[in-house]
Amino acid sequence: MALTKKEEKKKPIDNLSYKAEKEKAQQRVADISDKMSIKDINEYIRRYQSGEHVHEILPPGLTKEELIQLQNLADKRT
């Protein structure tokens, strides 16, 4: 039986790699919550979804990765 391309790309997940990936994802979320309060994040999501300007509520010093995370979070809540 031949493997499809999708099956070939999958790598096995053991407990150590799962734990490392989970910690990495939690760290990314923590980075945003260190710079913005939950109220500010919810306000960003509300403005993003309604098409209003969001630059007024963004704190200075956010990285591109953190902005992408905020956008992804807003997209998930639609």
C-alpha positions in Angstrom: 0.0 0.0 0.0 1.5 3.3 -1.0 1.5 6.3 1.4 -0.1 9.5 0.3 1.8 12.8 0.6 -0.3 13.8 3.6 0.6 10.6 5.4 4.3 11.0 4.6 4.5 14.4 6.2 3.1 13.3 9.5 5.6 12.6 12.1 5.0 10.5 15.2 4.1 12.3 18.3 5.4 11.0 21.6 4.8 12.4 25.1 7.9 14.6 25.0 7.2 16.3 21.7 3.6 16.8 22.6 4.6 18.4 25.9 7.1 20.7 24.1 4.6 21.8 21.5 2.0 22.5 24.2 4.4 24.6 26.2 5.4 26.5 23.1 1.8 27.3 22.3 1.1 28.4 25.9 4.1 30.7 25.8 2.8 32.4 22.7 -0.5 33.1 24.4 1.2 34.3 27.5 3.3 36.8 25.5 0.1 38.6 24.4 -1.5 38.5 27.8 1.6 40.1 29.3 1.2 43.1 27.1 -2.6 43.4 26.8 -5.4 42.9 29.3 -8.3 40.6 28.6 -10.5 43.6 28.3 -8.1 45.1 25.6 -8.0 41.8 23.7 -11.8 41.5 23.7 -12.0 45.2 22.5 -9.5 44.4 19.8 -11.6 41.4 18.6 -14.8 43.5 18.6 -13.2 46.3 16.6 -11.5 43.8 14.2 -14.7 42.0 13.5 -16.7 45.2 12.9 -14.0 46.7 10.7 -13.1 49.6 13.0 -9.5 50.9 13.4 -7.6 48.8 16.0 -4.3 50.7 16.0 -5.6 52.9 18.9 -5.8 50.1 21.4 -2.6 48.2 20.5 0.2 48.7 22.9 3.5 49.8 21.5 6.2 47.1 21.0 4.0 44.3 19.7 5.9 42.0 17.4 4.6 40.8 14.0 4.0 37.4 15.4 1.9 38.7 18.3 -0.2 40.8 15.8 -0.8 37.6 13.8 -1.8 35.8 16.9 -4.3 38.5 17.7 -5.7 38.3 14.2 -6.0 34.5 14.4 -7.7 34.7 17.7 -10.2 37.2 16.2 -10.8 35.0 13.2 -11.5 32.0 15.4 -14.2 33.9 17.4 -16.3 34.7 14.3 
